Amino acid sequence: MRPNEDMQLKKKNRKSGTPSKVREQDGQAGKAVVDENGNCPLSKVQKNFICDHCYGAFRSGYHLKRHILIHTGEKPFACAVCDMRFIQRYHLERHSLTHTGVKPYACPMCDMRFFQRYHLERHSLTHTGIKPYACTMCDMRFFQRYHLQRHSLIHTGVKPYACSMCDRRFFQRYHLQRHSLTHTGVKPYACSMCDMRFFQRYHLQRHNLTHTGVKPFACTMCDMRFFQRYHLQRHTITHTGVKPYACSMCDMRFFHRYHLQRHSLTHTGVKPYACTMCDMRFFQRYHLQRHSLTHTGVKPYACSMCDMRFFQRYHLQRHSLTHTGVKPYACSMCDMRFFQRYHLERHSLTHTGEKPFACDMCDMRFIQRYHLERHKRVHSGEKPYQCERCQQNFSRTDRLLRHRRLCQGRGVAKVEAQPCSFTQEPPAAPPSTWSPLHPASGRLAV
């Protein structure tokens, strides 16, 4: 039947008021078209049973009745083990397998078994490598139609799943469900080896690797191994040298999106992480966590070779080099070696002559940021360093130290005199060469 004739039939049936369950054409229900071989292809079966709700056409009254349940919401087939109900008996039978644990559909190429034939068919594609569902807007292909539909949202920008507690929206329902846990604070996934709990199962699985020490993701270009695939992918970029994330406000480029986002804050000046114990704010959460230790006084990182303890692991690692004497950072232009990469980078500027730190109040430039900050005090007049003996202020620590030596030297005469057994009185009229020094010690006689 041609589409126009089918539509005319639907309109005729609606006008005539014929019951939708038994609408017939040519006096026969579901009249079939038989080909020259006597076969009756399903695609050529006339669909004469029309739904009054959506005008869908069906081959038989049974199919129409089953379809109408979708509109009424009735689910006549109930599971005897749980509260689930279904529109079709087949769906109930399929669901019952989840209670018995029987997976009747086995993969002939591996040991996997499945509850549903569809899942087996979908799984089989992973062996053949065929991805039958292609995106019409890019070159991506997928094993499953659902994955294609989900991917298409990226092109349209539509995020159909909205959080009812905030303004966040998501491409996938699973992402919304996962996000909702952040509002309730519930962390349903608990580690069996420690007290850690997680919002996501994946995070728990990833955490478990820290107990076993297994790093399943290996770099093919070096000996590095990683707990997470993402860390491996991020590391691989360092071999290619490609920095795919570019700053739109300067020429800086980055290996990771997170580093770009963090860098962007330096342009806006926004420091989103605030300390609850003081007025300090930070660009990065890690810097806030590190700073918080200064309030508690806890230094969790202890040196195994001496009594030194540190707030940060990096400081401990850097300190450990002083015991081994290893200077891992070598200058490529001279024989100098350094304990820290930062010192090497700073030293390299002496070869290039580059002074990257410029004063915004004059034409002076400096190799180190510290030198620039020190120079700015010349303009501001700030003198933050004070002598504790005479309360004189200085703009630089080296000048304060030099002053202290002089101040202490002059301050000897102010020290309270100690008992002395020297009783000889000075002459009444001392000659011009007389010195008021103790003859034994050379100290000032008082």
C-alpha positions as CSV (number, residue, x, y, z in Angstrom):
1,M,0.0,0.0,0.0
2,R,1.4,3.4,-0.9
3,P,1.9,6.0,1.9
4,N,-0.9,8.3,0.5
5,E,-3.4,5.5,0.4
6,D,-2.4,4.4,4.0
7,M,-3.0,8.0,5.3
8,Q,-6.3,8.2,3.5
9,L,-7.3,4.9,5.1
10,K,-6.4,6.3,8.6
11,K,-8.5,9.4,8.0
12,K,-11.5,7.3,6.7
13,N,-11.4,5.1,9.7
14,R,-11.3,8.0,12.1
15,K,-14.3,9.7,10.4
16,S,-16.4,6.5,10.1
17,G,-16.0,5.7,13.8
18,T,-15.1,2.1,13.1
19,P,-13.7,0.4,16.3
20,S,-9.9,0.6,16.2
21,K,-9.5,-3.0,17.3
22,V,-11.2,-4.5,14.3
23,R,-10.7,-2.2,11.4
24,E,-10.5,-4.1,8.1
25,Q,-9.8,-3.4,4.5
26,D,-11.4,-5.4,1.8
27,G,-13.3,-7.4,4.4
28,Q,-10.1,-9.0,5.8
29,A,-8.0,-8.2,8.9
30,G,-4.3,-7.9,8.2
31,K,-4.5,-8.7,4.6
32,A,-1.0,-9.9,3.4
33,V,0.7,-9.4,0.0
34,V,2.1,-12.7,-1.2
35,D,5.0,-12.7,-3.6
36,E,5.6,-15.0,-6.6
37,N,7.2,-17.7,-4.4
38,G,4.2,-17.8,-2.0
39,N,6.2,-16.0,0.7
40,C,4.7,-13.3,2.9
41,P,7.4,-10.7,3.8
42,L,6.7,-8.9,7.1
43,S,7.5,-5.6,5.4
44,K,4.6,-6.2,3.0
45,V,2.0,-7.2,5.5
46,Q,-0.8,-4.6,5.5
47,K,-1.1,-2.9,8.8
48,N,-4.8,-2.2,9.2
49,F,-5.1,-1.9,13.0
50,I,-4.8,1.8,13.9
51,C,-4.2,3.3,17.4
52,D,-6.6,6.1,18.3
53,H,-4.0,7.8,20.5
54,C,-1.0,8.1,18.1
55,Y,-2.4,6.7,14.8
56,G,0.3,4.0,14.8
57,A,-0.6,1.1,12.4
58,F,-0.2,-2.6,13.5
59,R,-0.5,-6.0,11.7
60,S,-2.9,-7.6,14.2
61,G,-5.2,-6.8,17.0
62,Y,-2.8,-8.4,19.5
63,H,-0.1,-6.0,18.6
64,L,-2.5,-3.1,18.8
65,K,-3.7,-4.2,22.3
66,R,-0.2,-4.5,23.5
67,H,0.7,-1.1,22.2
68,I,-2.3,0.6,23.9
69,L,-0.9,-0.4,27.2
70,I,1.9,2.1,26.6
71,H,-0.7,4.9,26.6
72,T,-2.7,3.6,29.5
73,G,0.3,2.9,31.7
74,E,-1.0,-0.5,32.6
75,K,1.6,-3.3,33.2
76,P,-0.3,-6.5,33.6
77,F,2.7,-8.8,34.0
78,A,4.0,-8.8,37.6
79,C,7.3,-10.4,38.9
80,A,6.6,-12.9,41.7
81,V,10.0,-12.2,43.3
82,C,10.1,-8.4,43.4
83,D,7.7,-5.4,42.7
84,M,8.6,-5.0,39.1
85,R,5.8,-5.0,36.5
86,F,5.9,-5.2,32.7
87,I,3.8,-4.4,29.7
88,Q,4.8,-7.6,27.9
89,R,5.2,-11.2,29.1
90,Y,8.5,-11.4,27.2
91,H,9.9,-8.6,29.3
92,L,8.8,-10.4,32.5
93,E,10.5,-13.6,31.4
94,R,13.6,-11.8,30.5
95,H,13.6,-10.0,33.9
96,S,13.1,-13.3,35.8
97,L,16.5,-14.4,34.6
98,T,18.1,-11.8,36.8
99,H,16.7,-13.5,39.9
100,T,17.8,-17.0,38.8
101,G,21.2,-15.9,37.6
102,V,20.8,-17.9,34.4
103,K,22.4,-16.3,31.4
104,P,21.2,-18.4,28.4
105,Y,23.1,-16.6,25.7
106,A,26.8,-17.6,25.4
107,C,29.4,-16.0,23.3
108,P,31.1,-18.6,21.0
109,M,34.3,-16.6,20.9
110,C,34.9,-16.0,24.7
111,D,33.5,-17.0,28.1
112,M,31.0,-14.2,28.4
113,R,27.3,-15.0,28.9
114,F,24.3,-12.7,28.8
115,F,20.7,-12.5,29.9
116,Q,19.4,-11.2,26.6
117,R,20.1,-12.1,23.0
118,Y,20.5,-8.4,22.1
119,H,23.3,-8.0,24.6
120,L,25.1,-11.0,23.0
121,E,24.7,-9.5,19.6
122,R,26.0,-6.2,20.8
123,H,28.9,-7.9,22.5
124,S,29.8,-9.9,19.4
125,L,30.7,-6.6,17.6
126,T,33.6,-6.2,20.0
127,H,35.2,-9.3,18.5
128,T,34.6,-8.3,14.9
129,G,35.5,-4.7,15.4
130,I,32.5,-3.6,13.4
131,K,31.0,-0.3,14.5
132,P,27.7,-0.1,12.5
133,Y,26.5,3.2,13.9
134,A,28.2,6.2,12.2
135,C,27.9,9.9,13.2
136,T,26.7,12.1,10.3
137,M,28.5,15.1,11.6
138,C,32.0,13.7,12.3
139,D,34.0,10.5,11.7
140,M,33.1,8.8,14.9
141,R,31.5,5.3,14.8
142,F,29.9,3.3,17.6
143,F,29.0,-0.3,18.6
144,Q,25.6,0.7,19.9
145,R,22.9,3.1,18.7
146,Y,22.5,4.5,22.2
147,H,26.2,5.5,22.2
148,L,25.6,7.3,18.8
149,Q,22.5,9.1,20.2
150,R,24.4,10.1,23.3
151,H,27.3,11.3,21.2
152,S,25.1,13.4,18.9
153,L,24.2,15.6,21.8
154,I,27.8,16.9,21.8
155,H,27.1,18.4,18.4
156,T,23.8,19.9,19.3
157,G,24.9,21.1,22.7
158,V,21.7,19.9,24.2
159,K,22.0,18.6,27.8
160,P,18.6,17.0,28.5
161,Y,19.2,15.9,32.1
162,A,18.9,18.8,34.6
163,C,19.7,18.7,38.3
164,S,16.7,19.7,40.4
165,M,19.0,21.1,43.2
166,C,21.3,23.3,41.1
167,D,21.7,24.7,37.6
168,R,23.9,21.9,36.3
169,R,22.8,20.0,33.2
170,F,24.2,16.8,31.8
171,F,24.4,14.9,28.5
172,Q,23.8,11.5,30.2
173,R,21.4,10.4,32.9
174,Y,24.2,8.5,34.6
175,H,26.2,11.7,35.0
176,L,23.2,13.4,36.6
177,Q,22.7,10.5,39.0
178,R,26.4,10.6,39.9
179,H,26.2,14.4,40.4
180,S,23.2,14.2,42.7
181,L,25.3,12.3,45.3
182,T,27.3,15.5,45.8
183,H,24.2,17.2,47.1
184,T,23.3,14.4,49.5
185,G,26.8,13.8,50.6
186,V,26.3,10.0,50.4
187,K,29.3,8.1,49.3
188,P,28.0,4.6,48.7
189,Y,31.2,2.9,47.7
190,A,33.4,2.0,50.7
191,C,37.0,0.6,50.6
192,S,37.3,-2.7,52.5
193,M,41.0,-2.0,53.4
194,C,40.7,1.5,54.8
195,D,38.0,4.1,55.8
196,M,37.9,5.9,52.5
197,R,34.5,6.1,50.8
198,F,33.7,7.3,47.3
199,F,30.8,8.7,45.2
200,Q,31.6,6.4,42.2
201,R,32.5,2.8,41.9
202,Y,35.2,3.7,39.4
203,H,36.9,5.9,42.0
204,L,36.8,3.0,44.5
205,Q,38.3,0.6,42.0
206,R,41.0,3.1,41.1
207,H,41.7,3.7,44.8
208,N,42.1,-0.1,45.5
209,L,45.2,-0.1,43.2
210,T,47.0,2.1,45.8
211,H,46.7,-0.7,48.3
212,T,47.9,-3.4,45.9
213,G,50.5,-1.2,44.2
214,V,49.5,-2.5,40.8
215,K,49.9,0.1,38.0
216,P,48.1,-1.5,35.1
217,F,48.7,1.2,32.5
218,A,52.2,1.1,31.0
219,C,53.7,3.7,28.6
220,T,55.0,2.1,25.4
221,M,57.7,4.8,25.0
222,C,59.3,4.6,28.4
223,D,59.2,2.6,31.6
224,M,56.6,4.7,33.4
225,R,53.4,3.0,34.7
226,F,50.3,4.5,36.0
227,F,47.3,3.7,38.2
228,Q,44.9,5.4,35.8
229,R,44.4,5.4,32.0
230,Y,43.9,9.1,32.1
231,H,47.3,9.6,33.7
232,L,48.9,7.5,31.0
233,Q,47.2,9.5,28.2
234,R,48.3,12.7,29.8
235,H,51.8,11.4,30.1
236,T,52.0,10.3,26.5
237,I,51.6,13.9,25.4
238,T,55.0,14.7,27.0
239,H,56.7,12.4,24.4
240,T,55.0,14.1,21.4
241,G,55.7,17.6,22.7
242,V,52.2,18.6,21.6
243,K,50.4,21.1,23.9
244,P,46.9,21.1,22.6
245,Y,45.4,23.5,25.1
246,A,46.1,27.2,24.2
247,C,45.4,30.3,26.3
248,S,43.1,32.8,24.5
249,M,44.7,35.7,26.4
250,C,48.4,35.0,25.9
251,D,50.7,32.7,24.1
252,M,50.9,30.0,26.7
253,R,50.0,26.4,25.8
254,F,49.5,23.4,28.1
255,F,49.5,19.7,28.0
256,H,46.4,19.4,30.1
257,R,43.0,21.2,30.1
258,Y,43.2,21.5,33.9
259,H,46.5,23.4,33.6
260,L,44.9,25.8,31.1
261,Q,41.9,26.4,33.4
262,R,44.2,27.0,36.4
263,H,46.4,29.3,34.3
264,S,43.3,31.4,33.2
265,L,42.7,32.4,36.8
266,T,46.0,34.4,36.7
267,H,44.4,36.6,34.0
268,T,41.2,37.1,35.9
269,G,42.8,37.4,39.3
270,V,40.1,35.2,40.8
271,K,41.3,33.0,43.7
272,P,38.4,30.6,44.3
273,Y,39.8,28.7,47.2
274,A,39.6,30.5,50.6
275,C,41.1,29.5,53.9
276,T,38.6,29.3,56.7
277,M,41.1,30.2,59.3
278,C,42.6,33.3,57.8
279,D,42.1,35.7,54.9
280,M,44.4,33.9,52.5
281,R,42.9,32.8,49.1
282,F,44.5,30.5,46.5
283,F,44.2,29.7,42.8
284,Q,44.4,26.0,43.4
285,R,42.7,23.7,45.9
286,Y,46.1,21.9,46.5
287,H,47.7,25.2,47.6
288,L,44.8,25.7,50.0
289,Q,45.2,22.2,51.5
290,R,49.0,22.7,51.8
291,H,48.5,26.1,53.4
292,S,46.0,24.7,56.0
293,L,48.8,22.6,57.5
294,T,50.5,25.8,58.6
295,H,47.6,26.4,60.9
296,T,47.6,23.0,62.4
297,G,51.4,22.7,62.6
298,V,51.3,19.2,61.4
299,K,54.2,18.2,59.2
300,P,53.2,14.8,57.8
301,Y,56.2,14.0,55.8
302,A,59.2,12.8,57.8
303,C,62.8,12.2,56.6
304,S,64.0,8.6,57.2
305,M,67.6,9.8,57.5
306,C,67.3,12.6,60.0
307,D,64.7,14.3,62.2
308,M,63.5,16.8,59.7
309,R,59.8,16.9,58.9
310,F,58.0,18.8,56.1
311,F,54.5,20.1,55.2
312,Q,54.8,18.9,51.6
313,R,56.0,15.7,50.0
314,Y,57.9,17.6,47.4
315,H,59.9,19.4,50.1
316,L,60.8,16.0,51.6
317,Q,61.9,14.6,48.2
318,R,63.9,17.7,47.6
319,H,65.5,17.5,51.1
320,S,66.4,13.8,50.6
321,L,68.8,14.8,47.8
322,T,70.9,16.6,50.4
323,H,71.6,13.2,52.0
324,T,72.5,11.4,48.7
325,G,74.3,14.4,47.2
326,V,72.6,13.8,43.9
327,K,71.9,16.9,41.8
328,P,69.6,15.5,39.1
329,Y,69.2,18.8,37.1
330,A,72.2,19.5,34.8
331,C,72.7,22.6,32.8
332,S,73.1,21.9,29.1
333,M,75.4,24.9,28.5
334,C,77.9,24.5,31.4
335,D,78.9,22.0,34.1
336,M,76.6,23.3,36.8
337,R,74.1,20.9,38.4
338,F,71.3,21.6,40.8
339,F,69.1,19.9,43.4
340,Q,65.9,21.6,42.0
341,R,64.5,22.2,38.6
342,Y,63.6,25.7,39.5
343,H,67.2,26.5,40.3
344,L,68.3,25.1,36.9
345,E,65.6,27.2,35.1
346,R,66.7,30.3,37.0
347,H,70.4,29.6,36.2
348,S,69.7,29.1,32.5
349,L,68.6,32.7,32.2
350,T,72.2,33.7,33.0
351,H,73.2,32.1,29.7
352,T,70.4,33.6,27.6
353,G,70.5,37.0,29.2
354,E,66.8,37.0,29.4
355,K,65.2,38.9,32.2
356,P,61.5,37.9,32.2
357,F,60.4,40.0,35.2
358,A,59.8,43.6,34.4
359,C,59.0,46.5,36.8
360,D,55.7,48.2,35.9
361,M,57.0,51.5,37.4
362,C,60.3,51.8,35.6
363,D,62.4,50.1,32.9
364,M,64.2,47.7,35.2
365,R,64.0,44.0,34.5
366,F,65.2,41.0,36.6
367,I,66.1,37.4,36.2
368,Q,64.2,36.3,39.3
369,R,60.7,37.3,40.6
370,Y,62.2,37.7,44.0
371,H,64.5,40.4,42.8
372,L,61.6,42.2,41.2
373,E,59.6,42.1,44.4
374,R,62.6,43.4,46.3
375,H,63.1,46.2,43.8
376,K,59.5,47.4,44.0
377,R,60.1,48.4,47.6
378,V,62.3,51.2,46.3
379,H,59.2,52.7,44.7
380,S,56.8,51.9,47.6
381,G,59.2,52.9,50.3
382,E,58.2,49.7,52.2
383,K,60.7,48.5,54.8
384,P,59.3,45.2,56.2
385,Y,62.5,44.0,58.0
386,Q,63.1,45.5,61.5
387,C,66.1,45.3,63.8
388,E,64.9,43.9,67.2
389,R,67.6,45.9,69.1
390,C,67.1,49.4,67.7
391,Q,63.8,49.1,65.7
392,Q,65.4,50.4,62.6
393,N,63.6,49.2,59.4
394,F,65.1,47.9,56.2
395,S,63.8,47.0,52.7
396,R,66.1,44.0,52.3
397,T,67.1,41.1,54.5
398,D,70.8,41.4,53.5
399,R,70.9,45.0,54.7
400,L,69.2,44.0,58.0
401,L,71.8,41.2,58.6
402,R,74.7,43.6,57.9
403,H,73.1,46.2,60.2
404,R,72.7,43.5,63.0
405,R,76.5,42.9,63.0
406,L,77.2,46.6,63.4
407,C,74.4,47.0,66.0
408,Q,75.7,44.1,68.1
409,G,79.2,45.5,67.9
410,R,78.1,48.9,69.1
411,G,75.8,47.4,71.7
412,V,78.7,45.7,73.7
413,A,79.1,48.8,75.9
414,K,75.4,48.6,76.8
415,V,75.7,45.2,78.3
416,E,75.4,45.0,82.1
417,A,78.8,45.0,83.7
418,Q,80.1,41.7,85.1
419,P,82.0,41.6,88.5
420,C,85.7,42.4,88.0
421,S,88.6,41.8,90.4
422,F,90.8,44.5,88.8
423,T,91.0,47.2,91.5
424,Q,93.8,49.5,90.2
425,E,92.4,53.0,89.9
426,P,93.3,55.0,86.8
427,P,95.8,57.8,87.2
428,A,94.4,61.2,88.2
429,A,95.8,62.8,85.1
430,P,96.1,60.1,82.5
431,P,98.5,60.7,79.7
432,S,97.2,61.0,76.2
433,T,98.1,57.4,75.5
434,W,96.0,56.1,78.4
435,S,93.3,53.6,77.3
436,P,90.2,52.7,79.4
437,L,90.6,49.0,78.6
438,H,90.9,46.2,81.1
439,P,94.6,45.3,80.9
440,A,93.9,41.6,81.1
441,S,91.0,41.1,78.7
442,G,91.0,44.2,76.7
443,R,87.3,44.8,77.5
444,L,85.9,48.1,78.4
445,A,86.5,48.9,82.1
446,V,83.4,50.2,83.8
